[in-house]
Amino acid sequence: MTTARITVDRNEVVAPINRRIFGSFVEHLGRCVYDGIYEPGHPTANEDGFRLDVVELVKELGSTTIRYPGGNFVSGFRWEDSVGPRDQRPVRRDLAWHSIETNQVGVDEFSRWLKLTGSELMMAVNLGTRGIEAALDLLEYSNHPSGTALSDQRIANGTVEPHDIRMWCLGNEMDGPWQTGYMTADDYGKLAARTAQAMKTADRNLELVVCGSSGSSMPTFGDWERTVLEHTYQHVDYISCHAYYQERGGDLDSYLASSLDMQYFIETVVATADHVGNKLKSKKKIQLSFDEWNIWYLDEHQASDEVNDEWRVAPRQLEDVYSVADAVVLGNLMITLLKNHDRVTSASLAQLVNVIAPIMTEPGGDAWRQTTFFPFSVTSRLARGEVLRPRIDVGTYETKVYGAAPLVDAVATTDADGSAVFLVNRGREAAQVQIDLSSLSVAEVAEAVTLWDDDVYAKNTLADQNRVDLKQLDGAVLEDGVLTVTLPPVSWSAVALAARA
């Protein structure tokens, strides 16, 4: 059996928890919006057509800031099409996903949906086929109280109070040749700087996210960030990171170590951003918005006929069905985001419903939880107060892609009411772990759960929606400030501890 010793030191604080780290993403793609969050004919639909069974699952998931409306979709988005009387909204082609957009859900409706879920809107503006003027118009429509042409138009459309959107993305993945209107780093950096400057002239308290690389494997990775930030550093607050992972060629060992790539991605972007900041003699630190991250079987999508010559409304696209192994990797990616929470202060699991999502729906039927739902929902619920970076003493195993990878990974959080430890066992055998929590004020184990299965490829499906669920992590014992747990093989686990009175 693998053994590991972990020490959690109350003084090793990464950062106070910003709830935006538990964000998600809704794009007009596939069945994420239509037949996902929105299905007027569904038995649970409200007067706006939103499925309330999905709303309840989103609330249980614990997602906070929701990025919208894309994604690749935003680079062709005409926001004006999405407001006003529904029967007068134009139907458009979406070039990003080769589908038909009906515009039945738009800025105002989505803002109302967010109120149902208790989430914050993170709006993206189109810098692919549009630019400064359209961004300023959308900002005025969304945020100005009244008395201008566009704010009064919003009021006439039935939304009296402004949406007060604080966080804005300056385009999406503008380094990618798949993006409508993609650019060089120099061209994009100049446009993003001018757009940011104009938007902050309208409201200096906006928080703006400039596009970073679409992945660490992009040939321009690193140099893109440097060039873009040299133009935009003084005008923006965040730079984005996007990363997706999947098992390839049956190499489960490398797949389980995917978070090592995310760590490399974060460290590289932080180093580049700080280099530019130092070069500009700026006192500001650029934060990272990891506003697309997830498991995505992209190879299979590209080999399929999901995108074809037909122009369809809400076709089934990117509807990956996730396994226990996928959920363990996702839980490990969350651990990595928390361990870097001093710089990664916003993140968006991409996406929320049906499209590479933790929640699935069937038209006219059920909504259910994928395996990946569980580590996200439990972490969002239990992680409170401050993130603590633990010291982990454990052996490694060899992977083809990443070399030596630690068998166990972990992070901890703490506040006045208690603490929590989140753990992953990447190994194929159980791991006995001793965790020194003596520097924390903990009295007893309040909750101990794990996600694992004898079949690492077990999944929840329409036919068997509860095949995989959380299990009790038996044998979690706290004695003299030391927590002892046995982690099942290929598992994600969480232990919550009540504070001493």
JOFEN-V838240 format. One record per run of one state. SS is the DSSP state (H for helix, E for strand, - for the rest). FROM is the first residue (numbers start at 0). LEN is the number of residues. If there is no record, write none. Layout:
<<SS:FROM:LEN> <SS:FROM:LEN>>
This chain:
<<-:0:1> <E:1:6> <-:7:5> <E:12:4> <-:16:2> <H:18:4> <E:22:3> <-:25:8> <E:33:1> <-:34:3> <E:37:1> <-:38:6> <E:44:1> <-:45:4> <E:49:2> <H:51:10> <-:61:3> <E:64:4> <-:68:3> <H:71:5> <-:76:2> <H:78:4> <-:82:3> <H:85:3> <-:88:3> <E:91:3> <-:94:4> <E:98:3> <-:101:5> <H:106:11> <-:117:2> <E:119:6> <-:125:6> <H:131:12> <-:143:5> <H:148:8> <-:156:10> <E:166:4> <-:170:14> <H:184:18> <-:202:4> <E:206:4> <-:210:12> <H:222:10> <-:232:5> <E:237:8> <-:245:6> <H:251:5> <-:256:2> <H:258:21> <-:279:7> <E:286:9> <-:295:2> <H:297:6> <-:303:8> <E:311:2> <-:313:9> <E:322:1> <H:323:16> <-:339:4> <E:343:7> <-:350:2> <E:352:1> <-:353:5> <E:358:3> <-:361:5> <E:366:3> <-:369:1> <H:370:12> <-:382:3> <E:385:3> <-:388:2> <E:390:4> <-:394:1> <E:395:4> <-:399:3> <E:402:4> <-:406:1> <E:407:8> <-:415:2> <E:417:8> <-:425:5> <E:430:6> <-:436:5> <E:441:10> <-:451:7> <E:458:1> <-:459:11> <E:470:2> <-:472:4> <E:476:3> <-:479:2> <E:481:6> <-:487:3> <E:490:9> <-:499:2>>
